[in-house]
């Protein structure tokens, strides 16, 4: 599906509208929202527009302060490029294209694709969900390029990289960002391989954002990730901050650290380091030698639920919780409903934590994979629980996963 003349005209118009974001967010963000409402004919994001309109009227609102910080803390060129790729391409035009494909083929089309450039990693973290893949698998640049090109044809302009440690392939990542400069690339990274040259490359391509993994303070981080990791993370954050580059934190809460990383003090610390977002995950015991002692208790999971909702109303940082936000997205988002995972062997999996597949990028197109038995099982069975605080077919509803795997032959 090539870009239509209508899409080209709309993109041109929206880029003109983005000039409102050049300065003075208090005055110009409401103008931008007004124009986005006109372009968003299907009202995909009406609730978001209403929310932004509301908090921009209050200069003391934490979301207002977060938006204002994007003007003081982030390079202007980077800010413009990310706004363009995220708001126009991924959210409005991409969603419109995606929904047409869904209607035509009756299958899930993801808003974001998570893929692993490599299974190699320079650390050996306790309980790593990706360790089950080993450390010798790699997607070639051509394979990654093809994933992105196919994805864009179907309406996906958001790409998330994991691993392994994706920065092992940082030269190829920069090449991808250059070639597909209409997309947003975000990487879950341990941060230890972010150096001056890579930061300068980020500043040049403008469409790459790291989510740096951190487990708490020094004791919690180094006990799981290895001695010296915490200080390396702080150095990476300082470097990115000095170059006015956006970044966030990736936080895995476990039985050992939930009370620390869910505290007001810790989130204030992340904000002071320059984090603009925090992406929360609960620990998942994956593989034969999984460390089950790290699973967060029900009380700890509720604690994180309550804290994150409190922070959303008080702190200038965007927070997401992969599990506890099920009520906002109608349960599980995997299986291509909002996202999927492609591992470093090319296997197309419903989720990073669900290591089953019936398709591989080496012998199927993305659209063929989305229409495969396993992904159609997800489409027919989601949501997996009427209680959207128990969204996962592995952690919360394991019988549902076994049923889908059996029926699909994955």
Long-range contacts (C-beta under 8 A, 24 or more apart in sequence): 1-97, 1-101, 1-153, 1-154, 2-153, 7-93, 7-97, 10-39, 10-93, 11-88, 11-89, 11-93, 13-39, 14-39, 14-84, 14-87, 14-88, 14-92, 14-93, 15-84, 15-88, 18-80, 18-83, 18-84, 18-87, 18-88, 21-79, 21-80, 21-83, 22-76, 22-80, 23-71, 25-56, 25-67, 25-68, 25-70, 25-71, 26-56, 26-59, 26-64, 26-68, 29-56, 29-67, 30-56, 36-87, 36-92, 39-92, 40-92, 42-96, 42-99, 44-91, 44-92, 44-95, 44-96, 45-91, 45-92, 62-312, 62-313, 62-314, 62-315, 62-316, 63-316, 65-316, 66-276, 66-316, 66-317, 66-318, 69-276, 69-316, 70-246, 70-276, 73-241, 73-244, 73-274, 73-276, 74-244, 74-245, 74-246, 74-276, 75-203, 75-206, 75-243, 75-244, 75-245, 77-206, 78-202, 78-203, 78-206, 78-244, 78-245, 78-246, 79-246, 80-206, 81-181, 81-206, 81-207, 82-184, 82-206, 82-207, 82-209, 82-246, 85-157, 85-181, 85-182, 85-183, 85-184, 85-207, 86-158, 86-184, 89-157, 89-182, 89-183, 89-184, 90-156, 90-157, 90-158, 90-183, 90-184, 93-157, 94-155, 94-156, 94-157, 94-158, 95-155, 96-155, 97-154, 97-155, 98-154, 98-155, 98-156, 99-155, 100-155, 101-154, 101-155, 101-367, 105-367, 105-370, 105-371, 107-336, 107-367, 107-370, 107-371, 107-375, 107-376, 107-379, 108-335, 108-336, 108-337, 108-370, 108-375, 108-378, 108-379, 109-154, 109-155, 109-156, 109-336, 109-370, 110-151, 110-156, 110-336, 110-337, 110-338, 110-339, 110-340, 111-156, 111-158, 111-338, 111-339, 112-156, 112-158, 112-159, 112-160, 112-338, 112-339, 113-147, 113-148, 113-151, 113-156, 113-158, 113-159, 113-160, 113-339, 113-340, 113-342, 114-159, 114-160, 114-161, 114-162, 114-339, 114-340, 114-341, 114-342, 114-352, 115-139, 115-144, 115-147, 115-159, 115-160, 115-161, 115-162, 115-341, 115-342, 115-343, 116-161, 116-162, 116-163, 116-164, 116-166, 116-341, 116-342, 116-343, 116-344, 117-144, 117-161, 117-163, 117-164, 117-166, 117-168, 117-169, 117-172, 117-173, 117-344, 118-163, 118-164, 118-165, 118-166, 118-168, 118-169, 118-344, 119-163, 119-164, 119-343, 119-344, 119-345, 120-163, 120-164, 120-165, 120-168, 121-163, 121-164, 121-165, 121-168, 121-190, 122-165, 122-168, 122-190, 122-192, 122-193, 123-165, 123-190, 123-192, 123-225, 123-226, 123-229, 124-226, 125-190, 125-224, 125-225, 125-226, 126-223, 126-224, 126-291, 126-294, 127-224, 127-254, 127-283, 127-285, 127-290, 127-291, 127-294, 129-284, 129-286, 129-287, 129-352, 129-353, 130-162, 130-163, 130-164, 130-352, 131-287, 132-286, 132-287, 132-355, 133-164, 133-343, 133-344, 133-345, 135-164, 137-164, 137-343, 137-344, 137-345, 138-169, 138-344, 139-342, 139-344, 139-346, 141-172, 141-175, 141-176, 143-346, 143-361, 143-362, 144-172, 144-176, 145-176, 145-179, 145-180, 146-361, 147-342, 147-361, 147-366, 148-176, 148-179, 148-180, 148-183, 149-180, 150-365, 150-366, 150-367, 151-366, 152-180, 152-182, 152-183, 154-366, 154-367, 157-182, 157-183, 157-184, 158-183, 158-184, 158-186, 159-183, 159-184, 159-185, 159-186, 160-185, 160-186, 160-187, 160-188, 160-339, 161-185, 161-186, 161-187, 161-188, 162-187, 162-188, 162-341, 162-352, 163-188, 163-344, 164-344, 165-189, 165-190, 165-192, 165-193, 167-192, 167-193, 167-194, 167-198, 168-193, 170-198, 170-201, 173-208, 174-198, 174-201, 174-205, 174-208, 177-205, 177-207, 177-208, 178-205, 181-205, 181-206, 181-207, 183-207, 184-209, 185-209, 186-210, 186-211, 187-211, 188-213, 188-250, 188-279, 189-213, 190-225, 190-229, 190-233, 191-232, 191-233, 191-236, 191-237, 192-229, 192-232, 192-233, 192-236, 194-236, 194-239, 194-240, 195-239, 196-239, 199-239, 199-240, 199-243, 199-245, 200-243, 202-240, 202-243, 202-245, 203-243, 203-245, 209-246, 209-247, 209-248, 210-236, 210-240, 210-247, 210-248, 211-247, 211-248, 211-249, 211-250, 211-277, 211-279, 212-236, 212-237, 212-247, 212-248, 212-249, 212-250, 213-249, 213-250, 213-251, 213-252, 214-249, 214-250, 214-251, 215-251, 215-252, 215-254, 215-257, 215-261, 216-257, 216-260, 216-261, 216-266, 217-260, 217-266, 217-269, 220-256, 220-257, 220-260, 220-261, 223-256, 224-254, 224-256, 234-273, 237-273, 237-274, 237-275, 238-273, 240-274, 241-273, 241-274, 246-276, 247-274, 247-275, 247-276, 248-275, 248-276, 248-277, 248-278, 248-279, 248-318, 249-275, 249-277, 249-278, 249-279, 250-278, 250-279, 250-281, 251-278, 251-279, 251-280, 251-281, 252-280, 252-281, 252-282, 252-283, 253-280, 253-281, 253-282, 253-283, 253-296, 253-300, 253-304, 254-282, 254-283, 254-294, 254-295, 254-296, 255-283, 255-293, 255-294, 255-295, 255-296, 255-297, 255-300, 256-294, 258-296, 258-300, 258-301, 258-303, 258-304, 259-300, 259-303, 262-303, 262-304, 262-307, 262-308, 263-307, 264-307, 264-311, 267-311, 267-315, 267-317, 268-315, 270-317, 271-315, 271-316, 271-317, 275-317, 276-317, 276-318, 277-317, 277-318, 277-319, 277-320, 278-317, 278-318, 278-319, 278-320, 279-319, 279-320, 279-322, 280-304, 280-308, 280-319, 280-320, 280-321, 280-322, 280-324, 281-321, 281-322, 281-323, 282-322, 282-323, 282-324, 282-395, 284-353, 284-394, 284-395, 286-353, 286-355, 305-389, 323-391, 323-392, 323-395, 324-389, 326-383, 326-388, 326-389, 326-390, 326-391, 327-388, 327-389, 330-382, 330-383, 330-388, 331-382, 331-383, 331-384, 331-385, 331-388, 331-391, 332-378, 332-382, 332-383, 332-384, 332-391, 332-392, 332-393, 334-378, 335-374, 335-375, 335-377, 335-378, 335-379, 335-382, 336-370, 336-375, 336-378, 336-379, 337-378, 337-379, 337-382, 340-375, 348-372, 350-374, 350-375, 350-378, 351-394, 353-392, 353-394, 353-395, 354-393, 354-394, 354-401, 356-405, 356-410, 357-410, 358-408, 358-409, 358-410, 372-408, 373-407, 373-408, 373-409, 373-410, 374-404, 374-405, 374-408, 374-410, 376-408, 377-404, 377-407, 377-408, 378-404
